[in-house]
């Protein structure tokens, strides 16, 4: 048995940006009032994410889903190659 070990797998960071660094912008898509596990709704969030990437001149865009939705989004991404190749699906 190992005692006195850190049980948390997370990390903390204290970062003070310098004057030369730019701030990171975080965007949230507008709320969709339907079941989040619906295939058509997940497809719509992926399309909206691509539109956001185009507006921000980004080659790739990360999209965060929970596990159940990420599995469906990954299936959509694999089925519709190369349409959603610029989306990075995160958990």
C-alpha positions in Angstrom: 0.0 0.0 0.0 1.3 3.4 -0.9 0.5 6.2 1.5 0.8 9.9 1.2 0.4 9.9 -2.6 -1.4 12.5 -4.6 -4.7 11.0 -5.6 -5.7 13.7 -8.1 -4.7 13.2 -11.7 -5.2 16.8 -12.5 -2.7 19.7 -12.4 -2.7 23.3 -11.4 -1.0 26.1 -13.2 -0.4 29.7 -12.4 0.5 31.6 -15.5 0.9 35.3 -15.7 0.9 36.3 -19.4 3.5 38.8 -20.5 2.5 42.0 -22.4 3.6 40.3 -25.7 1.2 37.4 -25.3 -2.3 37.5 -26.7 -5.3 36.3 -24.8 -7.0 33.1 -25.8 -10.6 33.5 -26.8 -13.1 30.8 -25.9 -16.3 30.5 -27.8 -19.5 28.7 -27.0 -22.0 27.7 -29.6 -25.6 28.8 -29.1 -27.7 26.4 -27.2 -29.7 23.8 -29.2 -33.0 22.8 -27.5 -33.0 19.2 -28.6 -31.6 15.9 -27.5 -27.8 16.2 -27.5 -27.5 12.5 -28.5 -29.5 12.9 -31.7 -27.4 12.1 -34.8 -28.7 15.2 -36.6 -28.0 17.5 -33.6 -24.4 16.3 -33.3 -23.9 16.8 -37.0 -25.3 20.3 -36.7 -22.8 21.1 -33.9 -20.0 19.9 -36.1 -21.2 22.1 -38.9 -21.4 25.1 -36.6 -18.0 24.4 -35.3 -16.6 24.4 -38.9 -18.4 27.7 -39.6 -16.8 29.2 -36.4 -13.3 27.9 -37.6 -13.9 29.6 -41.0 -14.9 32.9 -39.3 -11.8 32.8 -37.1 -9.5 31.7 -40.0 -8.5 28.5 -38.2 -7.4 25.4 -40.0 -8.5 23.2 -37.2 -11.0 23.6 -34.3 -11.3 21.6 -31.1 -14.8 20.5 -30.0 -15.4 19.1 -26.6 -18.1 16.5 -26.1 -18.9 14.0 -23.3 -18.0 10.3 -24.0 -21.4 9.2 -25.4 -21.7 12.2 -27.8 -18.0 12.0 -28.7 -18.4 8.4 -29.8 -21.2 9.4 -32.2 -19.3 12.4 -33.4 -16.3 10.2 -34.2 -18.5 7.9 -36.1 -19.9 10.8 -38.1 -16.4 12.1 -38.7 -15.1 8.7 -39.9 -18.2 8.1 -42.1 -18.0 11.5 -43.9 -14.3 11.7 -44.7 -12.8 14.2 -45.4 -15.6 16.6 -44.6 -14.9 16.9 -40.9 -11.1 16.4 -40.9 -10.5 19.9 -39.5 -12.4 19.0 -36.2 -10.5 17.7 -33.2 -12.9 15.9 -31.0 -12.0 16.1 -27.3 -13.5 14.6 -24.2 
